[in-house]
Amino acid sequence: MIDDSRIDGAGQAEPDEGAALGQSIRDARRAKGWTLEEVGRAAGIGRSTLSKIENNQTRPSFDIVRRLTQVLDMNTPQLFLQSGQTSISGRRDFTANGQGEKRDTPTYQHELLCPELTTKRMLPYIATIKARDVSEFENWIRHSGEEFMYVISGELIFVSEHYRPLTMKAGDSLYYDSSMGHGCISTSKEDARVLWVSLE
């Protein structure tokens, strides 16, 4: 696990590392009208550490990111994807069957795969589609990057702001621009399960 206060030898985080994450956390905090002290206390981290995260001066551990997103009701899995260069060339992370990091939203149940690596260019996860009608989404889901989606079981409809609804079943796959508003609803008797890979 990467220490939440880790910075480079010059005393600064690597350029642009985690900038989008820090901005997202700041925006969510301000939307709730909370101070740094209030969020830090609720998440169990120091005010100065939270300030550094928001200003891209330190790279938080996965556990701290998880606590912040829970406290601030930030449900987009893309928030767990941190970009940037790394000098480490040999890395691996293993997730046993059913042992991924669980994250629930009103419409999906996510299982983040290989979550211990906090600096990576893709985010793989399995999602159970709980939504049964587009009215269950308050807004379009959208975030930077692209996504690959593979239906593991069940049937669903993929809806997006620029295309007609797309019916998908087990074995079907889709690659799309995730900045385009989108969402999925299950249409089979059982909730559909999909493998998603979010790419920066």
Backbone torsions as a table, in degrees:
resi	resn	phi	psi	omega
1	MET	NA	133.7	-179.4
2	ILE	-78.0	131.2	178.8
3	ASP	-63.7	140.6	-174.4
4	ASP	-69.8	-13.7	-178.6
5	SER	-105.2	10.7	-175.5
6	ARG	-68.8	125.5	175.7
7	ILE	-135.1	171.4	-176.7
8	ASP	-81.6	178.9	-174.1
9	GLY	-64.4	-20.4	179.5
10	ALA	-84.7	-2.7	178.5
11	GLY	86.7	10.8	179.2
12	GLN	-130.5	152.8	175.2
13	ALA	-68.6	156.9	177.6
14	GLU	-58.0	143.9	-176.6
15	PRO	-53.8	130.9	175.7
16	ASP	67.5	3.2	-179.3
17	GLU	-71.3	117.8	177.5
18	GLY	74.5	12.3	-177.0
19	ALA	-60.2	-44.6	-178.8
20	ALA	-64.6	-38.4	178.9
21	LEU	-64.2	-47.0	179.8
22	GLY	-59.9	-42.1	178.9
23	GLN	-64.7	-40.7	179.8
24	SER	-63.8	-41.1	179.4
25	ILE	-66.1	-42.7	178.5
26	ARG	-61.8	-44.6	-179.1
27	ASP	-62.6	-42.0	-179.4
28	ALA	-66.7	-39.1	178.9
29	ARG	-64.0	-46.1	-179.4
30	ARG	-66.9	-34.0	178.5
31	ALA	-62.9	-31.2	178.0
32	LYS	-85.8	-9.9	-179.0
33	GLY	73.8	26.2	-177.6
34	TRP	-97.4	149.8	175.1
35	THR	-86.1	168.9	175.1
36	LEU	-58.8	-39.9	-179.5
37	GLU	-63.5	-41.9	-177.7
38	GLU	-66.5	-43.8	179.6
39	VAL	-68.7	-43.4	179.4
40	GLY	-59.1	-43.1	179.2
41	ARG	-64.2	-43.2	-179.0
42	ALA	-66.6	-34.0	-177.6
43	ALA	-92.2	-7.9	178.6
44	GLY	75.7	33.4	176.5
45	ILE	-131.3	161.6	-177.9
46	GLY	-74.4	153.3	178.6
47	ARG	-59.8	-42.9	-177.9
48	SER	-65.4	-37.5	178.1
49	THR	-64.9	-43.4	179.2
50	LEU	-63.0	-41.0	178.1
51	SER	-61.4	-41.2	178.6
52	LYS	-65.0	-38.1	178.6
53	ILE	-64.5	-46.4	-178.7
54	GLU	-63.3	-32.0	-177.7
55	ASN	-98.6	14.2	175.3
56	ASN	58.0	41.7	178.8
57	GLN	-108.1	-2.2	175.7
58	THR	-155.9	155.4	-179.6
59	ARG	-103.2	113.3	-177.2
60	PRO	-74.2	153.0	174.9
61	SER	-71.1	163.9	178.7
62	PHE	-59.7	-39.1	-178.2
63	ASP	-62.5	-41.0	179.3
64	ILE	-68.1	-41.2	176.3
65	VAL	-59.6	-42.8	179.7
66	ARG	-61.1	-45.9	-179.4
67	ARG	-63.3	-41.4	179.9
68	LEU	-65.6	-43.6	-178.8
69	THR	-67.2	-31.8	177.2
70	GLN	-70.0	-45.4	-179.1
71	VAL	-64.2	-37.7	-175.6
72	LEU	-95.6	4.9	179.1
73	ASP	57.9	42.2	178.0
74	MET	-95.4	106.4	-168.6
75	ASN	-100.3	-5.5	-175.9
76	THR	-76.2	121.1	-179.5
77	PRO	-58.2	-26.7	-179.2
78	GLN	-58.6	-21.8	-180.0
79	LEU	-65.0	-17.6	179.7
80	PHE	-87.4	-3.9	-178.4
81	LEU	-93.5	115.2	179.5
82	GLN	-111.0	131.8	-175.1
83	SER	-95.1	-178.3	173.9
84	GLY	120.7	168.2	-179.8
85	GLN	-85.9	153.3	174.8
86	THR	-140.4	144.6	-179.3
87	SER	-85.6	-4.9	-179.7
88	ILE	-82.9	122.1	-176.4
89	SER	-102.5	-20.5	179.7
90	GLY	-115.7	102.2	-177.9
91	ARG	-135.5	155.5	173.2
92	ARG	-156.9	155.7	177.6
93	ASP	-147.6	135.2	-175.2
94	PHE	-119.7	138.9	174.1
95	THR	-127.5	119.0	177.4
96	ALA	-70.1	157.3	-178.8
97	ASN	-52.4	121.3	177.4
98	GLY	77.8	6.1	-174.9
99	GLN	-107.8	18.9	178.4
100	GLY	-72.0	171.4	179.7
101	GLU	-76.0	118.9	-175.8
102	LYS	-83.8	134.2	176.6
103	ARG	-140.3	120.8	-179.4
104	ASP	-103.6	141.9	170.5
105	THR	-127.6	169.9	179.6
106	PRO	-59.7	-26.3	-174.6
107	THR	-110.9	-23.8	-178.0
108	TYR	-130.6	157.4	168.1
109	GLN	-120.4	113.6	-175.0
110	HIS	-100.4	146.6	170.6
111	GLU	-125.8	102.8	-178.9
112	LEU	-72.9	131.1	-177.8
113	LEU	-101.1	142.3	179.3
114	CYS	49.9	56.9	-173.5
115	PRO	-83.3	-8.6	-175.2
116	GLU	-71.5	-26.5	176.5
117	LEU	-80.4	110.5	-174.3
118	THR	-90.4	-13.6	177.7
119	THR	-115.7	101.8	-178.7
120	LYS	-153.5	160.3	-174.5
121	ARG	-97.0	-3.3	175.8
122	MET	-139.5	154.7	178.8
123	LEU	-127.0	105.8	178.1
124	PRO	-91.3	139.1	176.5
125	TYR	-158.8	155.7	175.8
126	ILE	-104.5	135.7	-179.0
127	ALA	-126.1	138.9	170.3
128	THR	-100.8	122.7	-175.6
129	ILE	-85.2	104.3	-178.8
130	LYS	-84.8	-27.2	-176.7
131	ALA	-63.4	140.8	178.9
132	ARG	-120.8	-5.0	179.3
133	ASP	-153.8	145.2	-178.5
134	VAL	-61.9	-21.5	-179.6
135	SER	-66.4	-15.1	179.3
136	GLU	-75.3	-13.4	177.8
137	PHE	-92.7	125.1	177.4
138	GLU	-70.4	-37.7	179.5
139	ASN	-145.2	165.9	171.5
140	TRP	-58.8	145.2	169.6
141	ILE	-84.9	130.1	177.4
142	ARG	-155.4	144.7	176.6
143	HIS	-162.1	166.7	-175.4
144	SER	-67.6	156.0	175.0
145	GLY	98.4	-160.9	179.7
146	GLU	-131.6	162.7	-179.1
147	GLU	-137.2	145.8	170.1
148	PHE	-112.0	137.5	-176.4
149	MET	-133.5	132.2	179.5
150	TYR	-130.7	125.6	-178.6
151	VAL	-80.9	118.3	-179.5
152	ILE	-82.3	-46.2	-179.2
153	SER	-155.0	159.4	179.6
154	GLY	80.0	-173.6	178.3
155	GLU	-130.5	152.1	-177.4
156	LEU	-152.3	170.0	171.9
157	ILE	-120.4	125.8	175.7
158	PHE	-93.9	120.2	-179.8
159	VAL	-111.5	145.2	-180.0
160	SER	-150.4	163.0	-173.5
161	GLU	-76.8	-16.2	-176.1
162	HIS	-113.1	-6.3	-176.3
163	TYR	-131.9	160.6	174.3
164	ARG	-69.7	152.5	179.1
165	PRO	-52.4	138.7	-177.1
166	LEU	-115.3	119.8	177.4
167	THR	-81.6	132.0	-178.8
168	MET	-132.6	148.1	179.0
169	LYS	-133.4	175.0	-178.1
170	ALA	-51.2	130.7	179.8
171	GLY	97.3	-16.9	178.6
172	ASP	-78.4	152.6	178.6
173	SER	-138.3	161.8	-175.9
174	LEU	-151.8	140.0	175.6
175	TYR	-124.8	130.8	-174.5
176	TYR	-154.2	163.1	176.0
177	ASP	-77.3	115.1	-174.6
178	SER	-80.8	-2.8	172.5
179	SER	-79.1	-13.0	173.0
180	MET	-77.3	131.4	178.5
181	GLY	-56.4	133.7	-175.9
182	HIS	-155.4	172.0	177.3
183	GLY	-177.4	164.9	-179.8
184	CYS	-130.0	145.1	173.8
185	ILE	-132.0	137.7	178.5
186	SER	-76.7	141.0	177.8
187	THR	-122.1	-12.0	178.7
188	SER	-83.1	167.8	-179.5
189	LYS	-58.5	-43.7	176.5
190	GLU	-93.2	154.8	176.5
191	ASP	-63.3	133.1	179.0
192	ALA	-68.0	148.3	175.8
193	ARG	-121.0	134.0	-178.0
194	VAL	-132.6	153.2	169.4
195	LEU	-99.5	126.3	177.3
196	TRP	-116.2	142.2	171.5
197	VAL	-129.6	112.3	178.3
198	SER	-90.8	131.5	-177.4
199	LEU	-118.2	137.1	179.6
200	GLU	-68.7	NA	NA
